[in-house]
Amino acid sequence: MDRGVWRIGGAGLALLCLILVWCGPLRAQTALPPPATELAVARWTGAEEPALWQVLSGAAASGFAEVEDGRLVPTARREVGWWRLVALRDIAPHNAPQLVLTPPHRKRVELWRPGDSEPLARAIYGRDADYSHSTRFLVFPLPQGLRRGDALYLRMIAADVVPAQVSILPGQEVYRGDIVYVAVRTFVLTVLGLIALLAFGLWIGLRERGYVFLGLTLATQMLAMAIEGGEMRAWLELGPLALDRRMDIILNTAAVVASLRFFSLFLRLRDLQPTAARLLDGCCVLLGGLIAVTIFKTWRYSGSFGNLVLLAAIAVVLYAIGAAVWRRQREGVFLLVAWSPLIVSLVALVGAYQRWWPMYRWLEFAYPSSLAFSGLALLFGLTSRLRQLRHDRDRAQHRASYDALTGVLARTALEEALAAAVGRAQRSGEALSVLFLDIDHFKRINDEHGHRAGDEALRIVALRARNRLRPGDLCGRYGGDEMVAVLIGARLDEALRVAEHMRLALNDHPLSIEGRLIPIALSLGVAELRPGESGEQLLRRADAALYASKSAGRDRVTADRAALGAVPAAGAA
Ligand SMILES: Nc1nc2c(ncn2[C@@H]2O[C@H](COP(=O)(O)OP(=O)(O)OP(=O)(O)O)[C@@H](O)[C@H]2O)c(=O)[nH]1
């Protein structure tokens, strides 16, 4: 893919990720029904709230002005707004028409129907909550239907300035919609909660901090969605909390902080882009301060301050993601996959909200579903990164444990494995022997045929030595042209036989390297483990036996004298 596309994609994703986390009000747009074509909407434009009798008697009619797009836009937080809805056609009562208002969050609405002496009050939380419906809409039944020209009056107090929309739907459609709404919301919130739980579980199990921030991002998002969507209304005491602006600021800011921390860890900014990491740390400190202050008090500029810091964070994240995608960092691709559905759903929502295209039914659940998908994709991304880290670590460990040239154990790993094997043998009383082998006059091979031929000779000797061992035995390069084989369960006589076979295998078959036949001979020293002896002592005795082989003229096998005395090899020179 073209690099420019990657950069732009990554940048857009980061921006949207943060905006999505932040912009709670936009989420509330998810449940907008089609505009009410059967109602003419007008808003009260007077400076003062009109008296009830003035509204209901029609004396205040001149104070209402028609709203073209039919939307109910609160002018200011907590300000009382009056709206008049006039039926443009007869609405028959036979299919139980219901006036629905959405989004319902943070709105308390009173409806005066023709002939009512008391208003019908609805809200998601509190004493006006209507538990016979889901929280998809505020629902007002119109059992008598409406006659063309009938006026309904709405008195709305909104804790935010999110526009609302009214519509008239048949009762059956409202109930069916309720069932689907509850099912989908429950599913999505459960999935979000489960992914958050899984992320916390993985954090506890794997100690990878990225998981805890992913979990926190999802958990705060889930909580904010459930409070905002009204799923928490079963807990009556949550009512005031849910309507409190502080809750909104705290939850959304916490989600932003957690997602910034996640970003930083996921993109490995501390190692790869330390300046960006420091700037994001600064943003997190400021937002953390905002949360701490908001717990006690909000002031007029709380929101603006949060947004300002958020903008700075967005700029940093944009830059960081751009740089990551530019470097083809794997995590960039995961972000792309994770956030794409969110972008699509957000663009589709905004477009529908702006009336560029219809408010399709699926849009109602697009945002929460894509959020759940993103969480899952990021969880997968983190897990995949962890797998990669483990793979790298295993490879590094393998590189450290095995000799790169010969493929047998490197010295340190050999000594460790020998110590462990000796410990086991001492405990079980099982036999164990060690062969120390060295190529005779190896320097000459290097001098006469070159270093590359010398390397190849080492490789072949190691291979042939290994081929003489059993699967559980150990073979390692001790240094230069010296190698060690550890024969588990072998007594000295058996070890001597193996050593002799090794020597002959090389003696009888000169090495074929780069088209030349290079004769080669081995000297070996053999020792069997004594009770109470350490691996180090055993090696020392085998080394001494090897030294004896060299001193005696090379190309031979010598057993540790202290045990058996020198054993001249059958074919010794
Ligand atoms: N090609 C190659 N040579 C190596 C490597 N490691 C060590 N050597 C060479 O191996 C030779 C080892 O020499 P020594 O063990 O001291 O002596 P030798 O020539 O084998 O003679 P004896 O052991 O006394 O029979 C040195 O010339 C080292 O430079 C290696 O990885 N590759």
The ligand as a Gaussian input file, in Angstrom:
#p B3LYP/6-31G(d) Opt

LIG

0 1
 N       38.299000     -21.524000      11.655000
 C       38.212000     -21.353000      12.963000
 N       39.271000     -21.462000      13.735000
 C       39.168000     -21.313000      15.058000
 C       37.929000     -20.990000      15.660000
 N       38.120000     -20.900000      17.009000
 C       39.428000     -21.136000      17.239000
 N       40.062000     -21.390000      16.067000
 C       41.432000     -21.682000      15.853000
 O       41.651000     -22.984000      16.341000
 C       43.018000     -23.103000      16.643000
 C       43.111000     -23.886000      17.943000
 O       44.463000     -24.167000      18.151000
 P       44.946000     -24.975000      19.358000
 O       43.852000     -25.774000      19.963000
 O       45.668000     -24.043000      20.273000
 O       46.007000     -25.927000      18.734000
 P       45.853000     -26.974000      17.591000
 O       46.371000     -26.365000      16.335000
 O       44.481000     -27.514000      17.498000
 O       46.846000     -28.058000      18.095000
 P       46.553000     -29.121000      19.232000
 O       45.309000     -28.801000      19.890000
 O       47.727000     -28.981000      20.139000
 O       46.541000     -30.413000      18.519000
 C       43.579000     -21.667000      16.716000
 O       44.427000     -21.458000      15.585000
 C       42.355000     -20.784000      16.619000
 O       42.619000     -19.616000      15.854000
 C       36.811000     -20.867000      14.820000
 O       35.693000     -20.600000      15.267000
 N       36.995000     -21.056000      13.489000

